[in-house]
C-alpha cells in the first residue's frame, strides 16, 4: 500500500525482487492495482472478442458444410432415382417382350386349332 502524499493508501504491485528483499526505496517496476485490473479486463475483452469471432466463423463454416452435405445428398438422391428409373424401364421392356412372345404363341395356337378344326 502506498504511503506517498499524492497516492495515499493506493494499492500497487511491485517486482518480486523488491518485495522479496523488502526494499523501501527501490527503483524497480511497480503497477497500481486498479490499473492492473483494468489491463486484465481489457485483455479479457480482447480474448472474448476473438472467441466470439471464432465461434461466428465456426458457425458460418458449419452452415456451409451443412449446405454442401445437403447438396451432395440431393445429388445422390437424384442419381439414385435416375438409376432406379432406368432399371425399371429395362424390366418393363423385358416384360413387354415376354408378353408379346406369349401373345404370338397364343395367336399361333388359336390359328392352328382353327385350321385343324376346318381340316377335320
Buried (B, 14 or more C-beta within 10 A) or exposed (E): EEEEEEEEEBEBEEBEEBEEEEEEEBEEEBEBEEEBEEEEEEEEEEEEEEEEEEEEEEEEEEEEEEEEEEEEEEEEEEEEEEEEEEEEEEEEEEEEEEEEEEEEEEEEEEEEEEEEEEEE
